[in-house]
Amino acid sequence: MFEQLGLIGCGLMGGSFALALKRAGLVKRVVGYSKSPSTTEKARQMGVIDLAAPSALLAVAGADIVIVAVPVSATEATLKAIKHLVTPDMLIMDVGSTKTDVVQAARTALRDQIGSFVPAHPIAGKEVSGIEHADADLYKGRQVILTPLEKTLTAHLQKAATVWTAIGSQVIHMSPERHDAAFAAVSHLPHLLAFAFINGIASQPAGDDFMALGGPGFRDFTRIAASDPKVWRDILRSNRQELLTQTRHFKAALAEFEAQLEADQGPALESLIDRASQVRAQWRLAAPRTAK
């Protein structure tokens, strides 16, 4: 389908996308760039990329598809760096976990070439980062949210959906604002709570002893607390307004539990637990759909 993929950011997400395209026979050549030459070289040795580029601009030279896999805070600078070689026929996507800020960065950086950009958020990842963990199956069976702009070219949007579907992903269309509101609730807040929970235990004198007794429930609840600090610093800051809305909802719900504990109201406490239990029991991964 594509002659050349320009990969900007040779890490877990970008590297996995390149491997998936290669395995599916969707791209003939991958040219990659990372700030760290050693990372780019490792990507080449692993077969993730075929050629290392000395700059982001040269990584997209001759590319008909580009994936920007950098921290969301670096999106605008990256898009500005490649703008002069962007063509109307070039499909550009990102993999950022927030979208309103990415869309604004794209508008500022790409200007008249904005039609080539299709913002994307694959709901996939690992607690570990780095090119050495790149996996061609990372996106298989996972949802990918596309949040097109009003000027996104229809042909590019259709092509983006086709690419993600071809590597096994389930595509959903959503507005950037709706995306950020939703993921503040189901992704960003859970990470924030996991970070705070671990810090709360660790700050206690017997914290290490407590954690040594943690079982499967503790393991499952705290798994995401081991996520990359720099990546999550950027995500939490980028979506801070929606996240703060969710922290207020959480604090209100927590206050209900605290009130019933303080009053030692067993039936009321059981009712709160039952409400949560029923909601969680009915939850399942959503089928692909279009959300406004």
C-alpha positions in Angstrom: 0.0 0.0 0.0 2.8 2.4 0.9 6.2 3.0 -0.6 7.8 4.5 2.4 7.0 5.0 6.1 8.7 8.0 7.8 9.0 7.0 11.5 9.7 9.9 13.9 10.3 8.5 17.3 11.8 5.0 17.3 10.3 3.8 20.6 7.7 1.2 21.7 4.7 2.8 19.9 6.4 3.9 16.7 8.5 0.8 16.4 5.5 -1.5 16.9 3.6 0.4 14.2 6.5 -0.1 11.8 6.8 -3.8 12.6 3.1 -4.3 12.1 3.1 -2.6 8.7 6.1 -4.6 7.6 4.5 -7.9 8.7 1.3 -7.1 6.9 3.1 -6.2 3.7 1.8 -2.6 3.8 5.1 -0.8 3.4 8.2 -1.4 1.3 10.7 0.7 3.3 10.9 2.4 6.7 13.1 5.4 7.3 13.4 6.3 11.0 14.6 9.1 13.2 15.1 9.5 16.9 16.9 12.1 19.0 19.2 9.4 20.2 21.4 8.0 17.4 22.0 4.8 19.4 18.2 4.3 19.5 17.9 4.7 15.8 20.8 2.3 15.2 19.2 -0.2 17.5 16.0 0.1 15.5 17.9 -0.6 12.3 19.7 -3.6 13.8 16.3 -5.0 14.9 14.8 -4.6 11.5 12.3 -2.0 12.6 13.7 0.5 10.2 15.6 0.0 7.0 17.4 3.3 7.0 18.3 5.8 9.7 17.7 9.5 9.0 19.8 12.3 10.6 16.7 14.5 11.2 12.9 14.4 11.4 12.7 16.3 8.1 14.8 13.8 6.2 12.9 10.9 7.8 9.8 12.1 5.8 11.6 12.9 2.6 9.9 10.7 0.0 7.5 9.2 2.5 3.8 8.7 1.6 2.9 7.8 5.3 4.4 9.3 8.4 3.9 8.3 12.0 4.8 10.9 14.7 5.5 8.8 17.9 6.9 11.5 20.2 5.8 12.8 23.6 2.7 15.0 23.1 4.5 18.0 24.3 6.9 17.6 21.3 4.2 17.4 18.7 4.2 21.0 17.5 8.0 21.3 17.2 8.1 18.0 15.3 5.4 18.9 12.9 7.1 22.3 12.3 10.3 20.5 11.6 8.8 18.4 8.8 6.3 20.9 7.3 8.4 21.9 4.3 8.4 18.4 3.0 4.7 17.6 3.7 2.7 17.0 0.5 -1.1 16.7 0.0 -0.6 13.0 -0.8 1.3 12.3 2.4 -0.7 10.7 5.3 0.5 11.9 8.7 -0.6 10.4 12.0 0.4 10.6 15.6 -0.1 8.2 18.5 -0.6 10.7 21.3 -2.8 9.9 24.4 -4.4 13.4 24.3 -5.9 15.0 21.3 -7.2 18.5 21.8 -3.6 19.8 22.3 -2.3 17.7 19.5 -4.9 19.1 17.1 -4.0 22.6 18.1 -0.3 21.9 17.6 -1.1 20.5 14.1 -3.1 23.6 13.2 -0.3 25.9 14.3 2.5 23.9 12.7 1.0 22.5 9.5 -1.3 25.4 8.5 -2.2 24.9 4.9 -1.0 21.3 5.0 -3.4 20.4 7.8 -5.5 18.2 5.5 -2.8 15.6 5.5 -3.0 15.0 9.3 -5.2 12.4 11.0 -4.8 12.5 14.8 -4.8 8.9 16.2 -4.7 7.3 19.6 -4.1 3.6 19.7 -5.3 2.2 23.0 -2.3 0.0 23.5 1.0 0.0 25.3 3.2 -1.6 27.9 4.6 -0.6 31.3 8.0 -0.7 29.6 9.2 1.7 26.9 11.9 1.7 24.3 12.5 0.2 20.9 13.7 -3.1 22.4 10.1 -3.7 23.4 8.6 -3.0 20.0 6.0 -5.7 19.1 4.2 -6.3 15.8 1.2 -7.6 17.8 0.9 -4.5 20.0 -2.1 -3.1 18.2 -3.8 -6.3 17.3 -7.3 -6.5 18.7 -6.9 -3.0 20.2 -9.1 0.1 19.7 -7.6 3.0 17.8 -9.4 6.4 18.1 -9.2 8.7 15.1 -10.1 12.4 15.8 -10.1 14.1 12.4 -10.1 17.9 12.0 -12.7 19.7 9.9 -10.0 20.1 7.2 -8.7 16.5 7.3 -8.9 15.2 3.8 -11.6 12.4 3.5 -9.2 10.2 1.5 -6.6 10.4 4.2 -9.1 9.6 6.9 -10.3 6.6 5.0 -6.7 5.5 4.4 -5.8 5.9 8.1 -8.8 3.7 9.0 -7.8 1.1 6.4 -4.2 1.0 7.7 -5.1 0.5 11.4 -7.8 -2.1 10.4 -5.2 -4.0 8.3 -2.9 -4.4 11.3 -5.7 -5.8 13.4 -7.0 -2.7 15.2 -10.6 -1.7 15.8 -11.2 1.9 14.6 -13.5 4.4 16.3 -14.1 8.0 15.2 -14.5 10.7 17.9 -14.1 14.4 18.3 -10.9 15.5 20.1 -12.9 17.1 22.9 -15.0 14.0 23.5 -11.8 11.9 23.4 -10.0 13.9 26.0 -13.1 13.9 28.3 -13.5 10.2 28.0 -9.8 9.3 28.5 -9.5 11.6 31.5 -12.0 9.3 33.1 -10.9 5.8 32.0 -7.2 6.2 31.6 -5.6 9.4 33.0 -7.4 9.4 36.3 -6.6 5.7 37.0 -2.9 6.4 36.4 -3.0 9.4 38.7 -4.7 7.3 41.4 -2.2 4.5 41.0 0.7 7.0 41.3 -0.9 8.6 44.4 -1.8 5.3 46.0 1.8 3.9 45.7 3.2 7.2 47.0 0.8 7.2 49.9 1.9 3.7 51.0 5.6 4.4 50.4 5.5 7.5 52.5 4.5 5.6 55.6 7.2 4.2 58.0 6.1 0.7 57.4 5.3 1.2 53.7 7.8 -1.3 52.4 6.6 -4.0 54.8 3.0 -3.3 53.7 3.8 -3.6 50.1 5.8 -6.9 50.7 2.4 -8.4 51.7 0.6 -7.3 48.5 -1.1 -10.1 46.5 -2.8 -10.3 43.1 -5.2 -7.5 43.8 -2.4 -5.2 44.8 -0.4 -6.2 41.7 -3.4 -5.6 39.3 -4.4 -2.3 40.9 -0.9 -0.9 40.9 0.5 -2.2 37.6 0.1 1.1 35.8 2.0 2.9 38.5 5.2 1.6 36.9 4.5 3.6 33.7 7.1 5.9 32.2 7.3 9.1 34.4 8.1 11.5 31.6 5.4 10.2 29.3 2.7 10.4 32.0 3.9 13.8 33.2 3.2 15.2 29.7 -0.2 13.3 29.4 -1.4 14.6 32.8 -0.4 18.1 32.0 -1.8 18.1 28.5 -5.3 17.0 29.7 -5.2 18.7 33.1 -8.6 20.5 32.9 -10.5 17.3 32.0 -8.5 15.4 34.5 -9.3 17.9 37.3 -13.0 17.5 36.5 -12.5 13.7 37.0 -10.6 14.2 40.3 -13.5 16.1 41.6 -15.9 13.3 40.7 -13.6 10.8 42.3 -13.2 12.9 45.5 -17.0 13.1 45.8 -17.4 9.4 45.5 -14.6 8.8 48.0 -16.2 11.1 50.4 -19.4 9.0 50.3 -17.3 5.9 51.4 -15.5 7.9 54.1 -18.8 9.2 55.5 -20.2 5.7 55.8 -17.0 4.4 57.4 -16.9 7.2 59.9 -20.6 6.5 60.8 -20.0 2.8 60.8 -23.1 2.3 58.5 -22.8 -1.2 57.2 -25.9 -1.3 55.0 -25.1 2.0 53.4 -21.5 0.9 52.8 -22.7 -2.4 51.3 -25.0 -0.4 49.0 -22.1 1.7 47.7 -20.0 -1.4 47.1 -22.9 -3.2 45.4 -23.5 -0.2 43.1 -19.8 -0.3 41.9 -19.9 -4.1 41.7 -22.9 -4.2 39.4 -21.5 -1.5 37.1 -18.1 -3.3 36.8 -19.8 -6.7 36.3 -21.8 -5.2 33.3 -18.7 -3.5 31.8 -17.1 -4.9 28.7 -14.7 -3.6 26.1 -16.8 -1.5 23.8 -17.4 -2.7 20.2 -16.1 -0.3 17.5 -18.4 2.6 16.9 -18.5 6.2 15.9 -18.7 8.6 18.8 -19.3 12.4 18.5 
